[in-house]
């Protein structure tokens, strides 16, 4: 399924558990991956790269994953249920 998604056959992949989707997503695009958590009262998105505490304050972090997570949350406008 993830190979088909990477090929462009799908816009998104939904997994039952965080770890099922996160592993494949990290392999396909570590810097671009975003996880959207559904079923919560507020929109939540996390980047595949995580917090990167090991490089904090060094000026070398890549913010593409975080920026990618903000777009769908803003587009949702807080309408999650």
TIFIRO-915377 format. One line per field, with one value per residue: residue in one letter; x, y, z of N, C-alpha, C in turn. Coordinates in steps of 0.001 Angstrom, whole numbers. Layout:
N
aa <- (A, ...)
n_px <- (X, ...)
n_py <- (Y, ...)
n_pz <- (Z, ...)
ca_px <- (X, ...)
ca_py <- (Y, ...)
ca_pz <- (Z, ...)
c_px <- (X, ...)
c_py <- (Y, ...)
c_pz <- (Z, ...)
END
This chain:
81
aa <- (X, X, X, X, X, X, X, X, X, X, X, X, X, X, X, X, X, X, X, X, X, X, X, X, X, X, X, X, X, X, X, X, X, X, X, X, X, X, X, X, X, X, X, X, X, X, X, X, X, X, X, X, X, X, X, X, X, X, X, X, X, X, X, X, X, X, X, X, X, X, X, X, X, X, X, X, X, X, X, X, X)
n_px <- (811, 1931, 3873, 2313, 1092, 3291, 3863, 1811, -766, -2538, -3770, -3374, -2518, -4080, -3546, -4033, -2605, -162, 2604, 2560, 2130, 4066, 6648, 6901, 6481, 8658, 10722, 10130, 10182, 11745, 12300, 10034, 7762, 4585, 2425, -985, -3237, -6231, -9664, -9509, -10266, -9036, -7038, -4145, -806, 2220, 5704, 7673, 10316, 10641, 11638, 14328, 16304, 19021, 20258, 19405, 19520, 21785, 21512, 21108, 18886, 16187, 13210, 11117, 9329, 7871, 6709, 5177, 3324, 1819, 249, -2029, -3357, -4006, -5668, -7777, -8978, -9761, -11923, -12084, -13419)
n_py <- (-1174, 1268, 1605, 1953, 4347, 6039, 6010, 7539, 6717, 7070, 9712, 9776, 7655, 5615, 4345, 1872, 1987, 4116, 3361, 1584, 3104, 5095, 3979, 3134, 5616, 7136, 5819, 6449, 9247, 10945, 13644, 14931, 13737, 13593, 13072, 12866, 13032, 11498, 11798, 13255, 15982, 18309, 19498, 17608, 17290, 15646, 15685, 13428, 13385, 13940, 15397, 16191, 16714, 16304, 18026, 20499, 24029, 24315, 25312, 23794, 22355, 20947, 22245, 21321, 19129, 19959, 22301, 21172, 19830, 21847, 22983, 21161, 21169, 23840, 24144, 22562, 24042, 23680, 21967, 19329, 16360)
n_pz <- (0, 792, -1126, -3411, -2696, -2660, -5344, -6244, -6360, -4284, -2157, 546, 3343, 5653, 8832, 11387, 13746, 15213, 14932, 12758, 10434, 10701, 10495, 7778, 6562, 7460, 6147, 3526, 3304, 5288, 6071, 5183, 6143, 7771, 10473, 11017, 13594, 14225, 15425, 17745, 20034, 19245, 16488, 15695, 14729, 13899, 13158, 11168, 11799, 14468, 17644, 17653, 19623, 19864, 18062, 18696, 18918, 17372, 14857, 12557, 11948, 10024, 9003, 7445, 7868, 10139, 9138, 7146, 8681, 9816, 7797, 7069, 9527, 9918, 7693, 8439, 10394, 13048, 13052, 13862, 15405)
ca_px <- (0, 2775, 4530, 1300, 926, 4474, 3715, 807, -2090, -3361, -3391, -3023, -2635, -4577, -3144, -4737, -1716, 882, 3847, 2397, 2298, 5254, 7854, 6940, 6591, 10038, 11557, 9807, 10480, 11970, 12210, 8752, 6652, 3709, 1356, -2168, -3950, -7667, -10538, -9222, -11060, -8257, -6160, -2778, 91, 3609, 6622, 8333, 11682, 10653, 12044, 15724, 17004, 20469, 20801, 18755, 20399, 22981, 21219, 21202, 17635, 15370, 11845, 10119, 8311, 7002, 5929, 4204, 2284, 997, -712, -3326, -4026, -4619, -6752, -8889, -9629, -10293, -13214, -12021, -14417)
ca_py <- (0, 2456, 1753, 2536, 5748, 6770, 6102, 8552, 6099, 7553, 10996, 9546, 6290, 5582, 3131, 1675, 2337, 5093, 2735, 944, 4106, 5925, 3300, 3250, 7023, 7561, 5255, 7090, 10678, 11316, 15095, 15470, 12985, 14205, 12230, 13575, 12190, 11703, 11444, 14061, 17213, 19382, 18940, 17316, 16778, 15508, 15417, 12126, 13532, 14047, 16642, 16479, 17325, 16182, 19128, 21747, 25175, 24297, 25991, 22879, 21608, 21104, 22424, 20949, 18275, 20780, 23189, 20325, 19490, 23024, 23230, 20478, 21578, 25153, 23952, 21952, 25150, 23254, 21279, 17913, 15941)
ca_pz <- (0, 849, -2433, -4301, -2290, -3134, -6795, -6526, -6482, -3177, -1560, 1946, 3848, 7028, 9539, 12654, 14854, 14886, 14492, 11453, 9389, 10913, 10001, 6312, 6184, 7689, 5082, 2244, 3268, 6689, 6294, 4731, 6703, 8772, 10984, 11499, 14553, 14095, 16531, 18932, 20036, 18616, 15452, 16139, 13685, 14335, 12045, 11243, 12302, 15925, 18301, 17295, 20762, 19684, 17265, 19128, 19167, 16520, 13599, 11418, 11824, 8832, 9518, 6428, 8458, 10989, 8273, 6483, 9647, 10116, 6709, 7202, 10771, 9641, 6738, 9179, 11110, 14331, 12883, 14230, 16408)
c_px <- (871, 3529, 3564, 1074, 2107, 4424, 2680, -600, -3056, -2875, -2905, -3143, -3065, -4146, -3841, -3905, -607, 2113, 3733, 2660, 3607, 6513, 7975, 7137, 8021, 10971, 11341, 10179, 10644, 11775, 10854, 7546, 5898, 2655, 233, -2947, -5440, -8423, -10294, -10037, -10342, -7371, -4733, -1995, 1502, 4475, 7284, 9705, 11746, 11204, 13457, 16471, 18523, 21073, 20188, 19793, 21635, 22752, 21278, 19919, 16921, 13916, 10757, 8996, 7344, 6129, 4851, 3067, 1344, -90, -2035, -4084, -4699, -5793, -7996, -9655, -10258, -11609, -13180, -13047, -13920)
c_py <- (1261, 2683, 2386, 4008, 6584, 6978, 7149, 8003, 6588, 8924, 10826, 8068, 6378, 4270, 3074, 2159, 3249, 4420, 2057, 1935, 4863, 5270, 3451, 4695, 7535, 7033, 5973, 8562, 11250, 12805, 15680, 14834, 13711, 13191, 13118, 12621, 12508, 11334, 12212, 15355, 18413, 18766, 18770, 16747, 16702, 15211, 14058, 12230, 13634, 15375, 17097, 17197, 17293, 17314, 20474, 22828, 25225, 24956, 25100, 22093, 21929, 21169, 22012, 20087, 19054, 21700, 22392, 19918, 20635, 23228, 22484, 20865, 22936, 25028, 23369, 23019, 24745, 22516, 19816, 17616, 14793)
c_pz <- (0, -456, -3429, -3965, -2775, -4643, -7190, -6655, -5402, -2719, -129, 2264, 5300, 7654, 10896, 13843, 14356, 14299, 13127, 10321, 9486, 10345, 8492, 5878, 6380, 6610, 3755, 2180, 4654, 6947, 5949, 5415, 7803, 9181, 11495, 12387, 14476, 15360, 17810, 18889, 19418, 17542, 15978, 14967, 14258, 13120, 12249, 11890, 13814, 16403, 17964, 18412, 20580, 18861, 17648, 19409, 18297, 15169, 12373, 11181, 10516, 9299, 8523, 6997, 9330, 10150, 7547, 7392, 9949, 9051, 6872, 8477, 10571, 8687, 7417, 9963, 12424, 14237, 13281, 15315, 17221)
END
